[in-house]
Amino acid sequence: MSNAPAGLKRVRAMIDGQLPLPPIAQLLGMEFEAADEGTCTVSIEARKDRHANPLGTLHGGVLCDLGDAAMGLSVATTLEKGESFTTVELRINFFKPVWDDRLTAVAAIVRQTRSLSYAECSVTDTKGSLVAKLSSTCMRLRGEAAEGR
């Protein structure tokens, strides 16, 4: 793992509990489960008493956060020291409502260039049924653009 990108080492340190999870992950109750270069798996125990919208089903923003976290982490696993990124586009399609269930988001980079990464993510429930599909385009930042991010 010594040749692994700095970003992959950081994400794995969060998975192993050596680094704290980001505040949004803590707030929503996300668990970072697995990561490899260009891929990441994140899960959440969705609960209607904690994550529901006014209609009583899982708020779509929680699904966006879950998928965005998985895709962002998949991009983060490829970053070298001094690099960062920002999301320039996020898209989601919702396929079914959720009330109380464990959801798993599996994300992978589909295409990466020197400056852009395109990732896709599938969110499934405990039965393996597709709940949502997401995609994201991220811009890689270096030098002054990456400072403080």
DSSP file with accessible surface (Angstrom, degrees, kcal/mol):
  #  RESIDUE AA STRUCTURE BP1 BP2  ACC     N-H-->O    O-->H-N    N-H-->O    O-->H-N    TCO  KAPPA ALPHA  PHI   PSI    X-CA   Y-CA   Z-CA
    1    1 A M    >         0   0  121      0, 0.0     3,-1.7     0, 0.0     8,-0.1   0.000 360.0 360.0 360.0  -7.8    0.0    0.0    0.0
    2    2 A S  T 3   +     0   0   99      1,-0.3     7,-0.0     7,-0.0     0, 0.0   0.804 360.0  48.9 -62.9 -27.2    3.0    2.3    0.2
    3    3 A N  T 3  S+     0   0  162      2,-0.0    -1,-0.3     3,-0.0     3,-0.1   0.447  88.2 115.0 -88.3  -1.4    2.6    3.1   -3.5
    4    4 A A  S <  S-     0   0   18     -3,-1.7    74,-0.1     1,-0.1     5,-0.0  -0.362  80.2 -92.8 -66.5 148.0   -1.1    3.8   -3.1
    5    5 A P     >  -     0   0    3      0, 0.0     4,-2.0     0, 0.0     3,-0.4  -0.266  32.1-116.7 -58.5 150.1   -2.3    7.3   -3.8
    6    6 A A  H  > S+     0   0   40      1,-0.2     4,-2.1     2,-0.2    74,-0.2   0.869 115.3  57.1 -56.9 -36.7   -2.4    9.6   -0.7
    7    7 A G  H  > S+     0   0    9     72,-2.9     4,-2.5     2,-0.2    -1,-0.2   0.891 104.2  50.4 -63.9 -39.9   -6.2    9.9   -1.1
    8    8 A L  H  > S+     0   0    4     69,-0.8     4,-2.7    -3,-0.4     5,-0.2   0.924 109.3  51.7 -65.3 -40.6   -6.7    6.1   -0.9
    9    9 A K  H  X S+     0   0   83     -4,-2.0     4,-1.9     1,-0.2    -2,-0.2   0.914 110.9  48.7 -61.2 -40.7   -4.6    6.0    2.2
   10   10 A R  H  X S+     0   0  153     -4,-2.1     4,-1.6     2,-0.2    -2,-0.2   0.925 111.7  47.6 -66.4 -45.5   -6.8    8.8    3.7
   11   11 A V  H  X S+     0   0    2     -4,-2.5     4,-2.2     1,-0.2     3,-0.2   0.932 112.2  49.9 -63.2 -42.9  -10.1    7.1    2.8
   12   12 A R  H  X S+     0   0   65     -4,-2.7     4,-2.5     1,-0.2    -1,-0.2   0.857 105.8  57.1 -65.4 -31.8   -8.9    3.8    4.2
   13   13 A A  H  <>S+     0   0   12     -4,-1.9     5,-2.2    -5,-0.2     6,-1.4   0.878 107.3  48.6 -66.4 -33.8   -7.9    5.5    7.4
   14   14 A M  H ><5S+     0   0   19     -4,-1.6     3,-1.0     4,-0.2    -2,-0.2   0.918 110.9  50.2 -69.7 -41.1  -11.5    6.8    7.8
   15   15 A I  H 3<5S+     0   0   43     -4,-2.2    -2,-0.2     1,-0.2    -1,-0.2   0.914 111.8  48.1 -61.5 -41.1  -12.8    3.3    7.2
   16   16 A D  T 3<5S-     0   0  110     -4,-2.5    -1,-0.2    -5,-0.2    -2,-0.2   0.488 116.3-114.0 -80.0  -4.1  -10.4    1.9    9.8
   17   17 A G  T < 5S+     0   0   62     -3,-1.0    -3,-0.2    -4,-0.4    -4,-0.1   0.572  86.0 117.5  82.9   9.2  -11.4    4.5   12.3
   18   18 A Q  S   <S+     0   0  145     -5,-2.2    -4,-0.2    -6,-0.2    -5,-0.1   0.731  80.9  33.7 -79.8 -23.5   -7.9    6.1   12.4
   19   19 A L  S    S-     0   0   59     -6,-1.4    -2,-0.3    -8,-0.1    -1,-0.1  -0.967  96.4-106.2-126.0 148.1   -9.4    9.4   11.0
   20   20 A P        -     0   0  102      0, 0.0    -5,-0.1     0, 0.0    -6,-0.1  -0.368  35.7-108.8 -70.9 152.3  -12.9   10.8   11.8
   21   21 A L        -     0   0   41      1,-0.1     5,-0.1    -7,-0.1    10,-0.0  -0.426  47.9 -86.5 -70.8 154.3  -15.6   10.6    9.3
   22   22 A P    >>  -     0   0   49      0, 0.0     4,-2.1     0, 0.0     3,-0.6  -0.263  42.5-108.2 -59.0 151.4  -16.6   14.0    7.7
   23   23 A P  H 3> S+     0   0  105      0, 0.0     4,-2.9     0, 0.0     5,-0.2   0.857 118.3  54.1 -52.7 -39.8  -19.3   15.8    9.7
   24   24 A I  H 3> S+     0   0   80      1,-0.2     4,-2.3     2,-0.2     6,-0.2   0.899 107.9  50.4 -65.2 -37.0  -22.1   15.2    7.2
   25   25 A A  H <>>S+     0   0    1     -3,-0.6     5,-2.6     2,-0.2     4,-1.3   0.914 113.0  46.5 -65.6 -40.5  -21.4   11.4    7.3
   26   26 A Q  H  <5S+     0   0  112     -4,-2.1     3,-0.2     3,-0.2    -2,-0.2   0.927 111.0  52.1 -65.6 -44.7  -21.6   11.5   11.1
   27   27 A L  H  <5S+     0   0  117     -4,-2.9    -2,-0.2     1,-0.2    -1,-0.2   0.910 117.2  37.5 -59.2 -43.8  -24.8   13.6   11.0
   28   28 A L  H  <5S-     0   0   21     -4,-2.3    -1,-0.2    -5,-0.2    -2,-0.2   0.605 112.6-114.9 -86.8 -12.6  -26.6   11.2    8.7
   29   29 A G  T  <5 +     0   0   28     -4,-1.3    16,-0.5    -3,-0.2    -3,-0.2   0.776  52.4 169.6  84.7  29.5  -25.1    8.0   10.2
   30   30 A M  E   < -A   44   0A   7     -5,-2.6     2,-0.4    -6,-0.2    14,-0.2  -0.388  22.6-151.3 -73.1 152.1  -23.1    6.9    7.1
   31   31 A E  E     -A   43   0A  95     12,-2.7    12,-2.6    -2,-0.1     2,-0.7  -0.997   8.5-143.4-123.1 126.5  -20.6    4.1    7.3
   32   32 A F  E     +A   42   0A  17     -2,-0.4    10,-0.2    10,-0.2     3,-0.1  -0.821  28.5 172.0 -87.3 114.8  -17.6    4.0    5.0
   33   33 A E  E     -     0   0A  79      8,-2.3     2,-0.3    -2,-0.7     9,-0.2   0.873  50.0  -5.1 -97.1 -46.0  -17.3    0.3    4.3
   34   34 A A  E     -A   41   0A  47      7,-1.4     7,-2.6     2,-0.0     2,-0.3  -0.996  52.4-178.0-153.8 152.2  -14.7   -0.3    1.6
   35   35 A A  E     +A   40   0A  12     -2,-0.3     2,-0.3     5,-0.2     5,-0.2  -0.986   6.8 166.8-154.0 143.8  -12.4    1.5   -0.9
   36   36 A D  E >   -A   39   0A  90      3,-1.7     3,-2.3    -2,-0.3     2,-0.3  -0.873  61.7 -57.1-140.1 174.5   -9.9    0.7   -3.5
   37   37 A E  T 3  S+     0   0  114     -2,-0.3    41,-0.1     1,-0.3    37,-0.1  -0.380 127.6   0.2 -62.0 114.5   -8.4    3.0   -6.1
   38   38 A G  T 3  S+     0   0   10     36,-0.6    71,-2.4    -2,-0.3     2,-0.3   0.440 121.6  80.1  88.5   2.3  -11.4    4.5   -8.0
   39   39 A T  E <   +AB  36 108A  59     -3,-2.3    -3,-1.7    69,-0.2     2,-0.3  -0.970  47.4 173.1-139.1 155.5  -14.1    2.7   -6.1
   40   40 A C  E     -AB  35 107A   1     67,-2.1    67,-2.8    -2,-0.3     2,-0.4  -0.974  17.3-151.2-160.2 148.1  -15.9    3.1   -2.8
   41   41 A T  E     +AB  34 106A  29     -7,-2.6    -8,-2.3    -2,-0.3    -7,-1.4  -0.991  18.4 175.0-124.0 128.5  -18.8    1.6   -0.8
   42   42 A V  E     -AB  32 105A   0     63,-2.4    63,-3.6    -2,-0.4     2,-0.3  -0.979   6.5-170.4-131.5 141.9  -20.9    3.6    1.7
   43   43 A S  E     -AB  31 104A   0    -12,-2.6   -12,-2.7    -2,-0.4     2,-0.3  -0.874   7.0-168.6-131.3 166.2  -24.0    2.6    3.6
   44   44 A I  E     -AB  30 103A   1     59,-2.1    59,-3.0    -2,-0.3     2,-1.1  -0.985  27.2-128.2-151.3 143.9  -26.6    4.1    5.8
   45   45 A E  E     - B   0 102A  90    -16,-0.5     2,-0.3    -2,-0.3    57,-0.2  -0.835  35.2-150.9 -91.7  95.5  -29.4    2.7    8.0
   46   46 A A  E     - B   0 101A   0     55,-2.4    55,-1.7    -2,-1.1     2,-0.4  -0.559  18.2-177.9 -73.7 129.3  -32.3    4.7    6.6
   47   47 A R    >>  -     0   0   98     -2,-0.3     4,-3.5    53,-0.2     3,-1.7  -0.997  30.4-144.2-133.0 131.3  -34.9    5.4    9.3
   48   48 A K  H 3> S+     0   0  108     -2,-0.4     4,-0.9     1,-0.3    -1,-0.1   0.804 102.8  58.9 -64.7 -25.4  -38.2    7.2    8.8
   49   49 A D  H 34 S+     0   0  122      1,-0.2    -1,-0.3     2,-0.1    51,-0.0   0.623 122.4  23.6 -78.1  -7.8  -38.0    8.6   12.3
   50   50 A R  H <4 S+     0   0  112     -3,-1.7    -2,-0.2   -22,-0.0    -1,-0.2   0.661 133.1  28.9-122.9 -31.6  -34.7   10.3   11.4
   51   51 A H  H  < S+     0   0    9     -4,-3.5     8,-2.8    48,-0.2    11,-0.2   0.237  83.1 127.7-121.8  12.0  -34.5   10.7    7.6
   52   52 A A  B  <  -F   58   0B  38     -4,-0.9     6,-0.2    -5,-0.3    47,-0.1  -0.380  48.2-138.0 -77.9 151.7  -38.1   11.1    6.4
   53   53 A N    >   -     0   0   37      4,-3.2     3,-2.1    -2,-0.1    -1,-0.1  -0.339  47.7 -82.7 -88.2 179.1  -39.5   13.8    4.2
   54   54 A P  T 3  S+     0   0  138      0, 0.0    -2,-0.1     0, 0.0    -1,-0.0   0.739 131.3  58.1 -59.9 -19.1  -42.9   15.4    5.0
   55   55 A L  T 3  S-     0   0  156      2,-0.2     3,-0.1     3,-0.0    -3,-0.0   0.523 118.7-109.8 -87.7  -7.0  -44.6   12.5    3.2
   56   56 A G  S <  S+     0   0   27     -3,-2.1     2,-0.2     1,-0.4    -5,-0.1   0.373  82.3 107.5  97.7  -3.9  -43.0    9.9    5.5
   57   57 A T  S    S-     0   0   28      1,-0.1    -4,-3.2    -6,-0.0    -1,-0.4  -0.588  85.3 -68.0-100.7 169.4  -40.5    8.3    3.0
   58   58 A L  B     -F   52   0B  12     40,-3.3    -6,-0.2    -6,-0.2    40,-0.2  -0.294  58.3-111.2 -56.1 129.6  -36.7    8.7    2.9
   59   59 A H    >>  -     0   0   93     -8,-2.8     3,-1.3     1,-0.1     4,-1.2  -0.436  17.9-132.5 -64.0 133.1  -35.9   12.3    1.9
   60   60 A G  H 3> S+     0   0   22      1,-0.3     4,-2.3     2,-0.2     5,-0.1   0.809 104.3  64.5 -59.3 -29.5  -34.3   12.4   -1.6
   61   61 A G  H 3> S+     0   0   25      1,-0.2     4,-2.7     2,-0.2    -1,-0.3   0.838  97.2  55.6 -64.2 -30.7  -31.5   14.6   -0.3
   62   62 A V  H <> S+     0   0   13     -3,-1.3     4,-2.6     2,-0.2    -1,-0.2   0.918 107.8  48.5 -67.8 -41.3  -30.3   11.8    1.9
   63   63 A L  H  X S+     0   0    7     -4,-1.2     4,-2.6     2,-0.2     5,-0.3   0.904 111.5  50.6 -62.9 -40.0  -30.0    9.5   -1.1
   64   64 A C  H  X S+     0   0   30     -4,-2.3     4,-3.0     1,-0.2     5,-0.2   0.929 111.1  48.2 -61.1 -45.4  -28.2   12.3   -2.9
   65   65 A D  H  X S+     0   0   58     -4,-2.7     4,-2.4     2,-0.2    -2,-0.2   0.907 111.8  49.9 -61.7 -43.1  -25.8   12.7    0.1
   66   66 A L  H  X S+     0   0    0     -4,-2.6     4,-2.1     2,-0.2    -2,-0.2   0.960 116.7  39.8 -61.6 -50.8  -25.2    8.9    0.2
   67   67 A G  H  X S+     0   0    0     -4,-2.6     4,-2.8     1,-0.2     5,-0.3   0.901 114.5  53.3 -66.4 -39.6  -24.4    8.6   -3.5
   68   68 A D  H  X S+     0   0   48     -4,-3.0     4,-3.0    -5,-0.3     5,-0.2   0.901 108.8  50.6 -62.6 -39.6  -22.4   11.8   -3.5
   69   69 A A  H  X S+     0   0   22     -4,-2.4     4,-2.7    -5,-0.2     5,-0.2   0.941 111.7  46.7 -63.3 -46.6  -20.3   10.6   -0.6
   70   70 A A  H  X S+     0   0    0     -4,-2.1     4,-2.0     2,-0.2    -2,-0.2   0.931 116.9  43.1 -63.3 -44.3  -19.6    7.3   -2.4
   71   71 A M  H  X S+     0   0    0     -4,-2.8     4,-2.1     2,-0.2    -2,-0.2   0.923 114.2  50.7 -68.7 -42.2  -18.7    8.9   -5.7
   72   72 A G  H  X S+     0   0   10     -4,-3.0     4,-2.9    -5,-0.3    -2,-0.2   0.916 111.2  48.6 -60.8 -41.3  -16.7   11.7   -4.0
   73   73 A L  H  X S+     0   0   16     -4,-2.7     4,-2.0    -5,-0.2    -1,-0.2   0.874 106.6  56.4 -67.4 -34.4  -14.7    9.1   -2.1
   74   74 A S  H  < S+     0   0    0     -4,-2.0   -36,-0.6    -5,-0.2     4,-0.3   0.915 112.3  42.7 -63.6 -37.8  -14.1    7.1   -5.2
   75   75 A V  H >< S+     0   0    2     -4,-2.1     3,-2.0     1,-0.2     4,-0.4   0.924 110.1  57.1 -70.0 -42.4  -12.6   10.2   -6.8
   76   76 A A  H >< S+     0   0   16     -4,-2.9     3,-1.5     1,-0.3    -2,-0.2   0.829  94.6  66.9 -58.8 -31.7  -10.7   11.0   -3.5
   77   77 A T  T 3< S+     0   0    0     -4,-2.0   -69,-0.8     1,-0.3    -1,-0.3   0.679 100.6  50.5 -65.1 -14.4   -9.0    7.6   -3.6
   78   78 A T  T <  S+     0   0   10     -3,-2.0    -1,-0.3    -4,-0.3    -2,-0.2   0.482  86.2 112.5 -99.9  -4.6   -7.1    8.7   -6.8
   79   79 A L    <   -     0   0   16     -3,-1.5   -72,-2.9    -4,-0.4   -71,-0.4  -0.445  54.3-147.1 -76.2 142.1   -5.8   12.0   -5.4
   80   80 A E    >   -     0   0  102    -74,-0.2     3,-2.1   -75,-0.2    -2,-0.1  -0.536  45.0 -65.9 -95.2 168.5   -2.1   12.6   -4.8
   81   81 A K  T 3  S+     0   0  194      1,-0.3    -1,-0.2    -2,-0.2     3,-0.1  -0.284 124.9  21.6 -55.6 133.2   -0.8   14.8   -2.0
   82   82 A G  T 3  S+     0   0   60      1,-0.3    61,-0.4    -3,-0.1     2,-0.3   0.417 101.1 112.5  88.0  -1.8   -1.7   18.4   -2.5
   83   83 A E    <   +     0   0   38     -3,-2.1    -1,-0.3    59,-0.1     2,-0.2  -0.739  34.8 165.4-102.9 155.1   -4.6   17.6   -4.8
   84   84 A S  E     -C  141   0A  16     57,-2.3    57,-3.3    -2,-0.3     2,-0.3  -0.793  16.6-146.8-144.4-172.0   -8.3   18.1   -4.1
   85   85 A F  E     -C  140   0A  42     55,-0.3     2,-0.3    -2,-0.2    55,-0.2  -0.981   3.0-151.1-156.1 166.4  -11.5   18.1   -6.2
   86   86 A T  E     -C  139   0A  41     53,-1.9    53,-3.0    -2,-0.3     2,-0.4  -0.991  27.0-113.5-141.1 146.5  -14.9   19.7   -6.5
   87   87 A T  E     +C  138   0A  51     -2,-0.3    51,-0.3    51,-0.2     3,-0.1  -0.661  29.4 175.3 -79.8 130.4  -18.2   18.4   -7.9
   88   88 A V  E    S+     0   0A  81     49,-2.8     2,-0.3    -2,-0.4    50,-0.2   0.567  70.1  18.9-108.8 -15.1  -19.3   20.3  -11.0
   89   89 A E  E     -C  137   0A  74     48,-1.5    48,-2.0     2,-0.0     2,-0.4  -0.967  58.1-178.1-157.3 137.5  -22.4   18.1  -11.8
   90   90 A L  E     -C  136   0A  72     -2,-0.3     2,-0.4    46,-0.2    46,-0.2  -0.992   7.4-178.7-138.1 130.8  -24.5   15.7   -9.8
   91   91 A R  E     -C  135   0A 138     44,-2.7    44,-2.1    -2,-0.4     2,-0.3  -0.983   0.4-177.4-132.5 141.7  -27.4   13.7  -11.2
   92   92 A I  E     -C  134   0A  33     -2,-0.4     2,-0.4    42,-0.2    42,-0.2  -0.999  13.0-163.4-139.8 142.9  -29.8   11.2   -9.6
   93   93 A N  E     -C  133   0A  69     40,-2.4    40,-2.0    -2,-0.3     2,-0.4  -0.997  16.7-148.1-120.3 129.6  -32.7    9.1  -10.7
   94   94 A F  E     +C  132   0A 108     -2,-0.4    38,-0.2    38,-0.2    37,-0.1  -0.830  18.8 174.9 -98.7 135.1  -35.0    7.7   -8.0
   95   95 A F        +     0   0  109     36,-3.2    37,-0.2    -2,-0.4    -1,-0.1   0.665  61.4   4.1-114.7 -23.9  -36.6    4.3   -8.6
   96   96 A K  S    S-     0   0   74     35,-1.0    -1,-0.3    33,-0.1     2,-0.1  -0.985  72.6-101.8-159.7 153.7  -38.5    3.4   -5.4
   97   97 A P        -     0   0   72      0, 0.0     2,-0.4     0, 0.0   -40,-0.0  -0.409  30.8-156.6 -76.5 157.4  -39.5    4.8   -2.0
   98   98 A V        +     0   0    8    -40,-0.2   -40,-3.3     1,-0.1     3,-0.1  -0.989  21.6 165.3-133.1 141.0  -37.7    3.8    1.1
   99   99 A W  S    S-     0   0  127     -2,-0.4     2,-0.5   -42,-0.2   -48,-0.2   0.606  75.8  -4.0-113.9 -80.8  -38.9    3.9    4.8
  100  100 A D  S    S+     0   0   83    -53,-0.2     2,-0.3   -52,-0.1   -53,-0.2  -0.969  90.7 114.9-120.7 114.7  -36.7    1.8    7.1
  101  101 A D  E     -B   46   0A  33    -55,-1.7   -55,-2.4    -2,-0.5     2,-0.6  -0.964  64.6-101.6-170.4 156.0  -33.9   -0.1    5.4
  102  102 A R  E     -B   45   0A  57     -2,-0.3     2,-0.4   -57,-0.2   -57,-0.2  -0.795  40.6-160.7 -87.2 124.9  -30.1   -0.4    5.1
  103  103 A L  E     -B   44   0A   1    -59,-3.0   -59,-2.1    -2,-0.6     2,-0.5  -0.893   5.7-160.3-110.7 140.2  -29.0    1.2    1.9
  104  104 A T  E     -BD  43 124A  35     20,-2.5    20,-2.4    -2,-0.4     2,-0.5  -0.980   1.2-160.7-123.9 127.4  -25.7    0.6    0.2
  105  105 A A  E     -BD  42 123A   0    -63,-3.6   -63,-2.4    -2,-0.5     2,-0.5  -0.937   6.3-171.4-107.9 120.8  -24.1    2.9   -2.3
  106  106 A V  E     -BD  41 122A  78     16,-2.4    16,-2.0    -2,-0.5     2,-0.3  -0.970  11.7-178.5-114.9 119.9  -21.4    1.4   -4.6
  107  107 A A  E     +BD  40 121A   1    -67,-2.8   -67,-2.1    -2,-0.5     2,-0.3  -0.889   8.8 175.8-122.0 150.2  -19.5    3.9   -6.7
  108  108 A A  E     -BD  39 120A  38     12,-2.2    12,-2.3    -2,-0.3     2,-0.4  -0.993  35.4-109.8-149.8 147.1  -16.8    3.7   -9.3
  109  109 A I  E     - D   0 119A  35    -71,-2.4    10,-0.3    -2,-0.3     3,-0.1  -0.638  27.7-175.7 -74.8 129.0  -15.0    6.0  -11.6
  110  110 A V  E    S+     0   0A  84      8,-3.1     2,-0.3    -2,-0.4     9,-0.2   0.806  70.9   6.7 -93.5 -38.3  -16.0    5.3  -15.2
  111  111 A R  E     - D   0 118A 162      7,-1.7     7,-3.2     2,-0.0     2,-0.4  -0.992  64.5-176.7-149.4 136.8  -13.7    7.7  -16.9
  112  112 A Q  E     + D   0 117A  65     -2,-0.3     5,-0.2     5,-0.2     2,-0.2  -0.998   2.9 176.4-138.9 133.9  -10.9    9.9  -15.6
  113  113 A T        -     0   0   57      3,-3.4    -2,-0.0    -2,-0.4     5,-0.0  -0.586  54.0 -83.1-116.6-173.3   -8.7   12.5  -17.3
  114  114 A R  S    S+     0   0  177     -2,-0.2     3,-0.1     1,-0.2    -2,-0.0   0.846 127.8  18.6 -61.7 -31.8   -6.0   14.7  -15.9
  115  115 A S  S    S+     0   0   60      1,-0.1    25,-2.8    24,-0.1     2,-0.4   0.645 121.1  51.7-116.9 -17.4   -8.6   17.3  -14.9
  116  116 A L  E     - E   0 139A  77     23,-0.2    -3,-3.4   -31,-0.0     2,-0.4  -0.948  51.0-167.5-127.8 147.4  -12.0   15.5  -14.8
  117  117 A S  E     -DE 112 138A   2     21,-2.5    21,-3.0    -2,-0.4     2,-0.5  -0.997   6.0-161.8-128.4 135.0  -13.5   12.4  -13.2
  118  118 A Y  E     +DE 111 137A  71     -7,-3.2    -8,-3.1    -2,-0.4    -7,-1.7  -0.977  17.7 178.8-116.8 122.0  -16.8   10.9  -14.1
  119  119 A A  E     -DE 109 136A   1     17,-2.7    17,-2.3    -2,-0.5     2,-0.3  -0.893  14.4-156.9-123.5 154.0  -18.3    8.4  -11.6
  120  120 A E  E     -DE 108 135A  71    -12,-2.3   -12,-2.2    -2,-0.3     2,-0.4  -0.933   8.8-166.5-127.2 155.0  -21.5    6.4  -11.3
  121  121 A C  E     -DE 107 134A   1     13,-2.5    13,-2.8    -2,-0.3     2,-0.4  -1.000  10.6-157.2-145.4 137.5  -23.2    4.9   -8.3
  122  122 A S  E     -DE 106 133A  35    -16,-2.0   -16,-2.4    -2,-0.4     2,-0.5  -0.961   9.8-157.8-112.6 133.1  -25.9    2.4   -7.6
  123  123 A V  E     +DE 105 132A   0      9,-2.8     8,-3.3    -2,-0.4     9,-1.5  -0.955  18.6 178.6-109.9 123.8  -27.9    2.5   -4.3
  124  124 A T  E     -DE 104 130A  40    -20,-2.4   -20,-2.5    -2,-0.5     6,-0.2  -0.862  21.3-130.7-123.6 158.3  -29.5   -0.7   -3.3
  125  125 A D    >   -     0   0   10      4,-1.8     3,-2.0    -2,-0.3   -22,-0.1  -0.287  47.0 -82.2 -93.8-173.8  -31.6   -1.9   -0.4
  126  126 A T  T 3  S+     0   0   96      1,-0.3   -23,-0.1   -24,-0.2    -1,-0.0   0.724 130.2  56.0 -67.0 -19.6  -31.1   -5.1    1.7
  127  127 A K  T 3  S-     0   0  185      2,-0.1    -1,-0.3     1,-0.0     3,-0.1   0.448 118.7-111.0 -86.9  -2.2  -33.0   -7.1   -1.0
  128  128 A G    <   +     0   0   53     -3,-2.0     2,-0.3     1,-0.3    -2,-0.1   0.566  68.3 148.9  83.1   9.7  -30.5   -5.9   -3.6
  129  129 A S        -     0   0   47      1,-0.1    -4,-1.8     2,-0.0     2,-0.4  -0.590  54.8-109.6 -80.3 137.1  -33.3   -3.9   -5.3
  130  130 A L  E     + E   0 124A  68     -2,-0.3    -6,-0.2    -6,-0.2     3,-0.1  -0.515  39.3 171.6 -71.1 120.3  -32.1   -0.7   -7.1
  131  131 A V  E     -     0   0A   0     -8,-3.3   -36,-3.2    -2,-0.4   -35,-1.0   0.797  64.8  -8.6 -95.1 -41.2  -33.3    2.4   -5.2
  132  132 A A  E     -CE  94 123A   0     -9,-1.5    -9,-2.8   -38,-0.2     2,-0.4  -0.990  52.4-147.5-156.9 156.1  -31.4    5.1   -7.1
  133  133 A K  E     -CE  93 122A  72    -40,-2.0   -40,-2.4    -2,-0.3     2,-0.3  -0.997  23.3-176.7-129.6 132.8  -28.8    5.6   -9.7
  134  134 A L  E     -CE  92 121A   4    -13,-2.8   -13,-2.5    -2,-0.4     2,-0.3  -0.897  12.2-169.2-127.7 158.7  -26.4    8.6   -9.6
  135  135 A S  E     -CE  91 120A  13    -44,-2.1   -44,-2.7    -2,-0.3     2,-0.3  -0.973   8.0-173.0-142.4 155.2  -23.6   10.1  -11.7
  136  136 A S  E     -CE  90 119A   1    -17,-2.3   -17,-2.7    -2,-0.3     2,-0.5  -0.997  16.8-152.2-149.8 142.5  -21.2   12.8  -11.0
  137  137 A T  E     -CE  89 118A  33    -48,-2.0   -49,-2.8    -2,-0.3   -48,-1.5  -0.979  21.9-171.3-113.9 128.4  -18.5   14.8  -12.7
  138  138 A C  E     -CE  87 117A   1    -21,-3.0   -21,-2.5    -2,-0.5     2,-0.5  -0.945  16.3-139.5-122.2 143.2  -15.7   16.2  -10.6
  139  139 A M  E     -CE  86 116A  76    -53,-3.0   -53,-1.9    -2,-0.4     2,-0.3  -0.891  20.2-131.4-103.1 128.6  -12.9   18.6  -11.4
  140  140 A R  E     -C   85   0A  26    -25,-2.8     2,-0.4    -2,-0.5   -55,-0.3  -0.561  21.5-154.3 -78.0 136.7   -9.5   17.8  -10.0
  141  141 A L  E     +C   84   0A  20    -57,-3.3   -57,-2.3    -2,-0.3     2,-0.3  -0.936  15.2 175.7-117.7 139.0   -7.8   20.8   -8.3
  142  142 A R    >   -     0   0   82     -2,-0.4     3,-1.2   -59,-0.2     4,-0.3  -0.906  48.6  -3.2-134.7 162.5   -4.0   21.3   -7.9
  143  143 A G  G >> S-     0   0   49    -61,-0.4     3,-1.3    -2,-0.3     4,-0.8  -0.264 129.4  -3.8  60.9-136.4   -1.8   24.0   -6.6
  144  144 A E  G >4 S+     0   0  168      1,-0.3     3,-0.6     2,-0.2    -1,-0.3   0.835 132.2  61.0 -60.5 -33.5   -3.5   27.2   -5.3
  145  145 A A  G <4 S+     0   0   58     -3,-1.2    -1,-0.3     1,-0.2    -2,-0.2   0.785 106.5  47.0 -65.2 -26.3   -6.9   25.9   -6.4
  146  146 A A  G X4 S+     0   0    9     -3,-1.3     3,-1.6    -4,-0.3    -1,-0.2   0.632  85.1 115.0 -90.3 -14.7   -6.6   22.9   -4.1
  147  147 A E  T << S+     0   0  141     -4,-0.8    -5,-0.0    -3,-0.6   -63,-0.0  -0.328  85.5   6.0 -63.5 132.2   -5.4   24.9   -1.0
  148  148 A G  T 3         0   0   91      1,-0.2    -1,-0.3    -2,-0.0    -2,-0.1   0.569 360.0 360.0  76.4  10.7   -7.8   24.9    1.9
  149  149 A R    <         0   0  163     -3,-1.6    -1,-0.2   -63,-0.0   -63,-0.0  -0.763 360.0 360.0-107.5 360.0  -10.2   22.4    0.3
